[in-house]
Amino acid sequence: MRRLLVLILALSAVGLSATACKPHKRTFGEKVQDTFDPPKGPAEKAGRTLDRATDSK
């Protein structure tokens, strides 16, 4: 039972990481925002990347 659970968890981790690897092409609006209002540090840059990856507006 434990082997099956470990196998399922391993396969789901691999599957989730593979779906997260789709490339993201920045839109014109994102390029303009980054030009006129660049991120002010690594935390803000990571936040914008996360928002854009999850389509949070």
N, C-alpha and C positions, 0 to 999 in steps of 0.2 A: 504494500500500500504506500509506504514511504517513497519507494523508488518511482512509482507512478506519479505521485505528487511532485517530486523533484523534477521529473521529466516534463510534466505539464508546465511547471513554473519556468523551466529553462526555455522551452519552446515559446512560451508567451513573451518572455523577455527578448528573445531573438526576433520574434515577429513584430513586437512593438518598436524595437529600435530600427528595424528595417523600414517600417512605414514612416518613421520620423525623418528619414534621410532624403525626402523629396526636395529638390532644389527650389529655392524661392527667388524669383526674379522681381527686383524692386520696380514698383510702378513709378510713373512720372511724378505723382504727388509725393511719394516717399523720397524720391531724389531731391525734389524741391525743398521739402522739409529738412532733409539732412544738410542741404546747402545753406539755407538761410537760418536755420536753428539747429546747429550740430549738437550732438549729445555732449554734455558737460562732464564726462567721466565714464569710467567703465561700468558703473552701476546703471546709469541712464542708458548707455548703449545696450547693455544686456536687457534692460526693460523694454526698450523699443524692439529689439530682436524678438523677444518673447511675445510681445503684443502682436507683432506682424506674423509670427509663426502660428499663433493661435487665432488669428483674425479678430483680435479684440480691438475695438475702436473706442 
